[in-house]
Amino acid sequence: MTTDRQPLALPKGQHKVLLHSCCAPCSGEVMEAMQASGIDFTIFFYNPNIHPRKEYELRKNENIRFAEKFGIPFVDADYDKDHWFARAKGMENEPERGIRCSMCFDMRFERTALYAHEHDFPVITSSLGISRWKNMQQINDCGQRAAEKYPDLLYWDYNWRKAGGSARMIEISKREQFYQQEYCGCAYSLRDTNQHREQNGRAPIRLGVMYYGQEAADQKR
């Protein structure tokens, strides 16, 4: 595990956190950073936005693989995609980082907060914010809204990108050869990404093909 990090401490002296994870590449650095600081945490995988099912399983199984490697508890929540599509109704053509993304973050944080409340986790956080493609303020606003529904729950808005976090995210992804997803996750993100590729003369996305560090590994063979 990478060790050149500053020690972390949970807010208000708490000792346990429920980590909402969106995928292994984003959560790898978050997980290693919390382990290095001796923080007790459990991974909560609830991402009904990911489409299609094949992509969902790829991302989930990579996260499970990494969690099992370090003995980290993993909660596999429901894939209630019909509920997600129902909430996204009318937002099909909204841009990335717009109101559809806020709805998506709200939905995932609401479920994370409920599980935390029901299972005595005093703090929730997420790996979503480590990606440079995401709006960190948008994510934190959604996390705060979800946690505020429960008086016994805090949302930890730690900036996982700082102090080299973003660089270590890529370093860990290459080391572990994580599956490298090529779009945010939802059906509309996949549609828009493929439309952009077509306009620029690129082939459409192929699921389950790209892995971090794959070229370097192939060159060593």
Secondary structure by P-SEA (a helix, b strand, c coil): cccccccccccccccbbbbbccccccaaaaaaaaaaabbbbbbbbbbcccccaaaaaaaaaaaaaaaaacbbbbbbcccaaaaaaaaaccccccccccaaaaaaaaaaaaaaaaaaaaccccbbbccccccccccaaaaaaaaaaaaaccccbbbbbccccccaaaaaaaaaaaaaccccccccccaaaaaaaaaaaaaaccccccccccccaaaaaaaac
